[in-house]
Amino acid sequence: MTGCPFITDRRRLLMGLGLGAIGTLAPAAQAREAAQPNVDDAPHGHAETAAQSVPFHGPHQAGIVTPRPANGIVAAFDVVAASLDDVETMLRLLTERAAFLTQGGAVPERDPRLPPADSGLLGPVVAPDNQTITLALGDSFFEAQPALKPLKPARLQRMVQFPNDALEADICHGDIVLQFCANLQDSNIHALRDIVKNLSEYLVLRWVYEGSVPPVPPAPDGSTPSARNFLGFRDGSANPDANDAEMMGRVVWTAAPDEPAWAHGGSYQAVRIIRNFVERWDRTPLREQERIFGRAKNSGAPLDGGPKATERDVPDYAADPDGAKTAMNSHIRLANPRTPDADKHLILRRPFNYARGAMKNGHLDQGLLFIAWQADLQQGFIAVQNLLNGEPLEEYIKPVGGGYFFAPPGVAGPEDYLGSGLIDAARRA
């Protein structure tokens, strides 16, 4: 069978016309390219925010009441340490790396016959990029070291399963957890890789979740609305004011007399990986969604507010005793019933949204990387979660991982290190 000569001729003709057209249009295309920025120019807009930094030294660790940047990573590790000396060496090295990564600087040059000192992800000079690295210690961290066990924070415990949980062992718990926060996720990834590389003798990665929050433009009155979660509702509308030092002293920072002295100024961290059944949620009527949360989806305002109500307005449950406006089993009413003793259950939420592609069942793997800080884990997150058990929202969410941890106080200065008070107390015992 012979070929079709007219097809070959036609292809040659089109190729000739195409080459001619390219040659004719090349000067115009070059002019447009010179006039318009290339797509690779986009990161230039990050130069100002890349220079932003959060102080590393202070009475408390950064990344707890610090304003939350756009991106975060939570990474849990198992600790490989045979002695208290090993634990101290690990904490000193971790502090050294965290101080550099959060403040930035030039990467040291090495003999090219050796592995480079840095991954190179951020180039030869590491920009601070609002980077914070927050260390928290799990229950197993103390249980594994006889010298540390008697010094365990009074309310630290291993996370247990609540009625709606379906916890997966490989994304739960950890000897320590590191929370990375920065303007760009690349900065967090760079910092995580640096820690994994430089502390490989002491740390074995257990699980990692990445998250982000959408940018939120200021409201007309100048206030900043809460970011939205993947269910489309504002998350953290009832958060206590992180700028109120007196309130943070009550809500976030540990100071109870039954806590070990070294732990004063630290904070309990609850991490929960909460999968959202977004396909089911997206098929739920808006009125039902709002009834489940107890808030208007667009504004975040309580349902008992008027047309000008905002998310910062406080619902008046006394005027709605039967739940005609805000259902008795709505999320906001169960979590904070606004009773006289409700303040002792306040927590500081600092969550991120996560998206991890698709699951084997064809559903989207999306949800909330929930992070909450509190001075008392039992009175804080655990008490609130027990109030929420059985809520209607459970039909659309499934907690699958996370853990409870305790963040030691901050690093006082260049000679200090994370967890120094704990190690000193163990050596004095």
C-alpha positions, 0 to 999 in steps of 0.5 A, spaced: 500 500 500 502 506 497 502 513 501 498 519 500 503 524 497 498 530 498 498 529 505 506 529 505 505 535 500 500 539 505 504 538 511 510 541 507 506 547 505 504 548 512 511 547 515 513 552 510 508 557 512 509 556 519 516 558 519 515 564 514 510 566 519 514 565 525 520 569 521 515 575 520 512 575 527 519 574 531 520 582 532 513 583 534 514 577 539 520 580 541 518 587 543 512 584 547 517 580 551 521 586 552 515 590 554 511 584 559 514 581 565 516 574 564 512 569 569 519 568 573 518 575 575 513 573 580 517 572 586 520 579 585 514 581 589 516 577 595 522 581 596 519 585 602 515 580 606 522 575 605 525 580 609 520 580 615 523 576 621 520 574 628 525 575 634 527 568 636 529 570 643 524 571 649 520 568 655 516 564 650 517 561 644 515 564 637 509 561 633 504 561 639 501 568 639 505 570 633 501 573 628 500 567 623 503 567 616 500 564 610 503 557 611 505 552 616 507 545 617 507 540 623 512 535 623 512 529 628 519 526 630 521 520 634 527 521 638 533 517 638 537 518 645 540 514 649 542 518 655 540 525 658 547 528 655 544 526 648 537 529 649 541 536 651 546 535 645 540 534 641 536 540 644 542 545 643 543 543 636 536 544 634 536 551 638 542 553 633 539 551 627 532 554 629 535 560 631 539 561 624 533 559 620 528 564 623 533 569 622 536 568 616 543 569 613 548 567 608 549 559 607 557 557 609 561 555 603 564 548 603 569 544 599 565 542 593 567 535 594 563 534 600 555 535 600 553 542 601 551 545 607 544 547 605 539 544 600 539 551 596 532 551 596 532 558 598 539 560 594 545 562 597 542 567 602 536 564 607 531 570 608 527 570 614 520 570 611 517 571 618 519 564 619 518 561 626 520 554 629 516 552 635 518 545 639 513 541 643 514 535 647 510 529 647 508 524 653 512 519 650 518 524 650 518 524 658 516 516 659 522 514 655 527 518 659 527 516 667 531 522 668 525 526 665 519 522 667 518 525 674 518 532 671 513 531 666 508 537 665 502 535 670 497 535 664 500 532 659 497 526 656 497 521 650 491 523 646 485 518 646 480 517 641 473 521 642 467 518 639 467 520 632 475 519 631 478 514 626 485 515 628 490 512 624 496 510 628 502 512 623 499 520 623 498 520 631 503 522 637 510 523 637 516 524 642 517 531 639 513 536 634 516 542 630 511 547 628 514 551 622 510 557 620 512 562 614 510 567 609 512 561 603 511 554 604 518 553 601 521 557 607 518 551 611 520 546 607 527 548 607 527 549 614 524 542 615 529 539 610 535 542 614 532 539 621 532 532 618 539 533 615 542 536 621 539 532 626 538 525 623 543 522 629 537 524 634 530 525 630 526 520 626 521 523 622 514 520 624 509 524 620 508 531 616 502 535 614 502 541 610 497 547 611 496 554 609 491 559 610 488 564 604 490 571 605 484 575 608 483 583 606 481 588 611 474 589 613 471 596 611 472 598 619 480 596 618 479 589 622 482 583 619 476 577 618 478 570 620 480 566 614 476 561 612 476 553 612 475 548 607 468 548 609 467 555 607 466 558 614 470 563 618 475 559 623 477 562 629 471 568 630 471 567 637 479 567 638 481 570 644 485 576 643 493 574 642 495 581 643 492 582 650 498 580 654 493 579 661 489 574 657 494 570 654 497 569 661 490 566 663 489 562 657 495 560 653 501 560 658 502 555 663 503 558 671 499 553 675 502 551 682 502 544 681 506 544 674 514 543 675 517 550 675 521 549 669 514 549 665 512 555 667 511 560 661 510 554 656 504 552 653 500 545 651 499 544 644 493 540 641 494 538 634 488 534 630 488 532 623 481 533 621 478 530 614 473 534 611 468 530 607 467 536 602 463 532 597 458 531 602 458 538 605 458 541 598 451 538 597 448 540 603 443 546 603 446 553 605 441 554 611 443 547 614 450 548 613 449 555 617 444 551 622 450 546 624 455 552 625 451 557 628 453 562 623 452 566 617 457 563 612 458 569 608 459 574 614 461 569 619 456 573 624 452 569 629 445 567 626 441 572 632 445 578 629 441 583 624 443 584 617 449 589 619 452 583 624 459 581 624 463 575 626 466 579 632 459 580 635 457 575 641 451 571 640 445 573 645 443 566 648 439 568 654 435 572 649 434 565 645 433 560 650 430 555 646 435 555 640 430 558 635 435 562 632 442 559 634 440 551 635 442 548 641 446 543 638 450 548 633 457 548 633 458 555 636 453 554 642 456 547 644 463 549 644 462 556 648 455 556 651 457 563 654 456 561 661 459 564 667 465 559 667 466 558 660 472 562 660 476 557 663 475 553 657 478 558 652 483 556 647 487 560 642 486 556 635 492 557 630 489 552 624 491 551 617 487 548 611 490 542 608 489 538 601 493 532 600 490 530 593 485 524 592 484 518 596 483 511 594 475 512 594 476 517 589 474 523 594 478 529 595 483 528 601 482 535 604 481 538 611 483 542 617 490 541 620 487 544 627 492 547 632 490 550 639 494 552 645 492 553 652 495 553 659 491 547 661 490 541 656 484 538 660 480 545 661 482 547 654 481 543 648 479 536 652 473 539 655 471 543 649 471 537 645 467 533 650 462 538 649 462 537 642 461 530 642 455 528 638 454 535 634 451 535 627 458 537 624 460 530 625 457 527 619 462 531 615 468 531 619 473 525 621 479 526 626 484 521 623 491 524 627 494 528 631 497 528 638 498 532 645 504 536 646 507 541 651 512 547 648 517 549 653 518 556 655 522 560 650 530 561 649 532 567 654 539 569 649 544 566 645 547 562 651 540 559 652 537 553 648 530 550 648 528 546 654 534 548 658 530 549 664 528 541 663 535 539 663 537 543 668 532 540 673 533 533 671 541 534 673 539 537 679 534 531 681 
